């Protein structure tokens, strides 16, 4: 069969009373969220005195309307009507505030060792947790407002110019690496010079991610309360931000994205997916290498249901990465165990019978993996394995235009939703491109298509493309018309980093709900 082109309509979202709209901003402003309650869960804020003041002002902004002053900018950045209008309830101010000393935070964020920086800054934000657990009520969400220097200094590749302590010598670094290597093997050192290692050094910090955000999200899971981390600069409302002047992200857009995220983390879904078929679920398979050398890795799976719920399940560590092929693949037993565990978690939390499971993986799924996944499926459940990844080196499409200057014709971005069917099991889906609703293309590069390949099982490739386009609208961490990647693969790296880059956080504290990872 030759090449065929389809234009897939923008998938609808369902809001209050079953009303539908293409754009989540339209649906929330006109109809309200799909799940509504009389009151929103209590929130608690942790930060410096300045951070807490900024959060107090932000709470006021959340309950007030905002829009770009230039009416022409209101189409790509629609006005924000206020939290009570969009979500049917007023956003409450924090019931408790826990202040951190700015000097202590600054000192911790300028440590010479990147692991110490992330560990000590995380400790400062975790200190109030014991007090929170002793409260008579359990908050629905914890807001952590961080100064921008924490974001700048506490990432894996950050470099601090003015350090707050003396950097380790080459001898100390070499000794520390040896101690950590022996610790992984559960061996002790008897004859080395322990004076090279400061007695106050906490080896636990080297079993945690040097990324503050990922480490805090992993460590806070033991308290079973979702956390929202936000920078101070995001909360600062200048006139340029308030009126949506060029050069900044408008206040209206910031409020839309932030309010959607915290509404979801408080246990409510802002919208649902009316196009999803009952009994059909979508599973994204993610991997994370456990070291810079070798093929040892761990896998995780994300399941998304027709209700919009997201579940996370972590599989086994093993030699899943191939240096030769640059891909991850499980063996048959590991594949079976992971999907079986995920289905068990689904049955405990949802319980409805499954009809079809669509597996999405960037690395693809080989025959051995598929047999393992298939053996985990209940009788009568259809399983389809699909490779889903951006094709950065593939073909591009452009729209023709009737511009007076011939040189400008054919340079318009392709329409979002364009599907190029190459074969019955392969096609290219443009999830980014010109969006008629906003009247523009909101990207920075030439639209890159999603490569879709049905590797195992039988399915209509056009229907698979429709489902994937719909899954680009299931990101509750923002309020966008559509993302460039489906939710099944968009957060795969992030989930791997939060869970698997923090081995000191034991699996007993890992949470299955997706809201803990975004």
Secondary structure, 3 states (H helix, E strand, C coil): CCCEEEECCCCCEECHHHCEECCHHHHHHHHCCCCCCCCCCCEEEEEEHHHHHHHHHHHHHHCCCECCCCHHHHCCCCCECCHHHHHCCCCCCCCEEEEECHHHHHHHCCCCCHHHHHHHHHHHHHCCHHHHHCCCCCCCEEEEEECHHHHHHCCCCCCCCCCCCCCCCHHHHHHHHHHHHHHHCCCCCCCCCHHHCCCCCCHHHHHCCCCHHHHHHHHHHHHCCCEEEEEHHHHCCCHHHHCCCCCCCCHHHHHHHHHHHHHHHCCCCCCECCCCCCCEEEEEEEEEECCCCCCCEEEEEEEECCCCCEEEEEEEEECCEECCCCEECCCHHHHHHHHHHHHHHHHHHCCCCCCEEEEEECCCCCHHHHHHHHHHCCCCCEEEEEEEEECCCCCCCEECCCCCCHHHCCCEECECCEEEEEECCEEEEECCCEECCCCEECCCCCCCCEEEEEEECCCCHHHHHHHHHHHCCCCCCCCCCCCCCCHHHHCHHHHHHHHHCCCCCCHHHCCCEHHHCC
